[in-house]
């Protein structure tokens, strides 16, 4: 038979039946769990924690779990949950201080920007490292006002998951990305290059010299075999 719960019993509600040394175990468990979450977050790409740092995301998850246990389970004493919250906040502050004091710690905990666009061409290594595809990149670029990959000199995915885009002073020929590729048919949006014209890869925007057989040759950057004519967008107003 389960033990009868006495509502608002001070000993059960605040302290529990465990000895005071159990609080050291709570500190140890909380520290291990926190550091393990930080380690796992290192494996996540930027989109998963978009607009928030990974340490802040761990903080939100850990605090939510601790407070949730406190509010839902009658066998979790208030002081146990408050100890967990205190440890989590303290560890987060220590992480912040360590990042400010040590460049090595900062490099370990902070993700560097990843190159996504280089001189109007989608970087395949950047895509793979961030688990992105070309359509997702084009969506982010359109949100920055990009109409054509030839407008972009560099684009990076930051640690927050956001894109930072740097434009050429003068647009160069490149792959048009407006309207979205998945909503527009290939003709007439993607006319095939004529013999002697440069060819632009429809997947990554790479431009190669073409002799009229570009449609049968793989792109040297991404391996795709769909080509179109490169287009030069209008100069971007500043």
Buried (B, 14 or more C-beta within 10 A) or exposed (E): EEEEEEEEEEEBBEBBEEEEEBBEEBBEEBBEBBEEBBEEBEEBBBBEBEEEBBBEBBBEBBBEBBBEBBEEEEEBBEBBBBBBBBBBEBBBEEBEEBBEEEEEBEEEBEBEBBBBBBBBBBBBEBBEBBEBEBEBBBBBBBEBEBBBBBBBBBBBBBBBBBBEBEBBEEBBBBBBBBEEBEEEEEEEBBEBBEEEBBBBBBBBBBBBEBEEEBEEEEBEBBEBBBBBBBBBBEEBEE
